[in-house]
Amino acid sequence: MRRKLLLICLFFIAGIITAYLHLIFCLLCGAVLTAVLCFSEDRPELFSAALKRAVWISFILGAALFLLQSASVREGKSLNGEEKVWTGKVISVSRTASGSSRLLCQLQNPFQQSASEKWLRLNPYSAQRTYLYIKQDHPSSAELTGKTIRFSAALEEPEGRRNPRSFDYRLYLLSRGIAHTAFARQIELTDNPLSAADIVRSQILRIRETFLKGLIMPNEEKQLLAGVLFGCTEEMPEEMKEDFRNNGTAHILAVSGLHVGVIYGLYRRITAKRRSKYDSILLIAFLLFYGCITLWTVSVVRAVMLIIFMTFGDVLSRRYDLLTSLGFTAALIAAHNPYAVLGASFQMSFLAVSSISFISPLLTRKLPAWVPEEVPASLAVQIGTVPYCAYMFNQLALGAFLCNIPVLFLLGILASAGIIAIPAVVLLSGFSENCICAVFLQGISGILQLLSGGMLALNRFLSQNGSFAVDVVSGSPYLLAAGGLLVFFVCSEFFQIHWMRGERKYLLKMITLLMIPCLAAAGFCRDDFRKARVVLVDVGQGDCMHIKGKKNILLDGGGSPKRNIGKQVLKPYLLKNGCRRLDAAMATHLHMDHYLGLQQLQEVYPVRSMIIKGKAGQKYPIGGADYIEILWPLVQDPDEEDENLNSLIFKVHAGGMTILVTGDLGETGEQGLLEMYRGTDVLHCDVLKVGHHGSRYSSTEEFIDAVSPSIAVIGVGEKNTYGHPCPEVLKRFERRGIPVYRTDLDGAVGIYRDRRGEFHICTVIPRENT
């Protein structure tokens, strides 16, 4: 079999992925792999005994390395909580949208007091990195990078997923090797000397800063140039990023293999007639320089390594195989940080190049000869990455292929000009007082401004305010993976050869072997939230309940002055969980933390009806025998100053359950309800959404006894300043044996009843004692 190294690397990555999904699933896959390798038919021309052993070892090694890193992450949790004085080395510095500084630091000797320090020294992943946020003014990035600092802070675990299938910030940071976040008032520089590598890196970053400061151009064009050349997008306006996302061209704002490809293209053109080993050395040196200046993103690492392999192949007159180099590069990155495999940047970067390797040759054979050679590659990237992007980002840019052609063409010119201009601008900036140098600097800045402005204008024109971007719901990730594997396998040289030989049964066996792990993973990693008929959505300090079924209803939608809950929380949650539209959005009352999110959602997502008024006795059918009825008030008083007394009280009948939603009803309102329904069982329910986020002014003893719920849920923000929920209120439920679930501790809470009538609760954040 050809590409033996590729197969070994793929199974190494497979070991990491299965270990992440589920340990039992990983062990089962290892057992099945052992059985297949031991008892499969003997075909030495495809799989020799040595190759089988190498494949098995690489799978086990990948799983073992992931478990080692996971153990280090768990050990690192012991550092969180208490404020201490830490010492750390600054790896990189960036700015946040709020204007504060964010330092990536590697802590020095964090486990000095730990009994397991000896074991941690043997763990290759024991280093603990943190994002440190400070508002203190500090020297430039070049001055600070590589320095050792001392600061006082309490380390925190990054916030993980709060709602089902939503963005997991903690996993994103782990994919970049970061396990903690911290906030410090100030930092103190120590006298520790810099290493030679740090000195070189600092000087490279100083070149970047000098280049950007030396350019004479408006901020908007300079921000675009910083994003295109160096991936610095922190200070870029959100509207600019939105235009690129709407066009499906946002990838140019994250320094990628395209940029390194531009460098390699320039090199090939310059050395087309004559190429020596010295040219190759200069190319590699420049690629390493560019990697440092872009802070070595995953895609840059991938592209630089592929070009280095290609260059060595030319120098040594050896055959270069893109797929094998790609697999080996992916395995090296994964060995350095197994969590990197789980990051979107890793997946998209390698998916794009894999699409070119597998799909582009097939398209080249099928398309007419007059079609330019760049078209099959561009089409292949779109075919391979569009389904993934639609799943991950819930947006499909209908004109992405057409928009990418002019944008990428202009990117090639802008990136080439920018890269060439770096040494010129840095040199001229040192003599800016000289008239001639100032004129040259103005000229170079003018050219880059013209190109940057042209790209901005082109992107705004193509965006058309998002007219060609449509929202899509996320399907099953395992079906997506199965479909991708099937497409790559059918387009592969292996499939084509055996298909021409007529080995249909053998190919069917191989396809079955590819599909079984995906289906098995879907079984092991079941999402109970798909069964939930009611979900208390985590919207921070606020209420939001999603009623699922034939109709999708939101009761309240949270709201915050600090962020757009409708756009940033509710819309992603609904799309990620298969909801194409809302049939109704119903607000208990018009306080910000209940209603604002619904208003914001209506601006960016289809909502058929918004209900903010009602009176006792009204019913809304939601499919089949399910319905929502209003229990309170008899009549809403428009002159009532206390909005809580006007709060609509809903009783939901869905999925064989009854849920009482009380909004911010206080003690006065509860007494009114009790008087109104005394002698009946109208208030009795299975699930109580606790009033006013567990405030001391709600959930009286008498009211809880009248409702007599089996489960209580509270929508409340983590570390809120109101003291919600009140400890006395929690004790009232505890004395009655009523379990309480709350979004600040449990994340989103899903509830459903099975056919036997038993309640099932699922939470995004697992409870340690349950």
Secondary structure, DSSP 4 states (H G I P E B T S, - for coil): ---HHHHHHHHHHHHHHHHHH-HHHHHHHHHHHHHHHHHS---TTT--HHHHHHHHHHHHHHHHHHHHHHHHHHHHGGGSSSEEEEEEEEEEEEE-TTS-EEEEEEESSTTTT-TTHHHHHH-TT---EEEEEE-S----HHHHTT-EEEEEEE-BPPP---STT---HHHHHHTTT--EEEEES-EEE--PPPPHHHHHHHHHHHHHHHHHHH--S-HHHHHHHHHHHH---TTS-HHHHHHHHHHT-GGGGS--HHHHHHHHHHHHHHTSS---HHHHHHHHHHHHHHHHHTT--HHHHHHHHHHHHHHHHHHTT----HHHHHHHHHHHHHHH-GGGGGSHHHHHHHHHHHHHHHHHHHHHHHS-TTS-THHHHHHHHHHHHHHHHHHHHSEEETTHHHHHHHHHHHHHHHHHHHHHHHHHHHHHHTTTTSHHHHHHHHHHHHHHHHHHHHHHHHHHHHHGGGTTEEE-----HHHHHHHHHHHHHHHSHHHHHHHHTT-HHHHHHHHHHHHHHHHHHHHHT--GGGT-SEEE---SSS--EEE-SSS-EEE-----SSS-HIIIIIHHHHHHTT---BSEEE-S---HHHHHHHHHHHHHS-BS-EE----TT-EEE-STT-EEEEEE-SS--TT-S-GGGG--EEEEEETTEEEEE-TT--HHHHHHHHHHTTTSSTT--SEEE-GGGG-TTS--HHHHHHH--SEEEE---TT-TT-PSPHHHHHHHHHTT--EEEHHHH-SEEEEE-TTS-EEEEESS--TT-
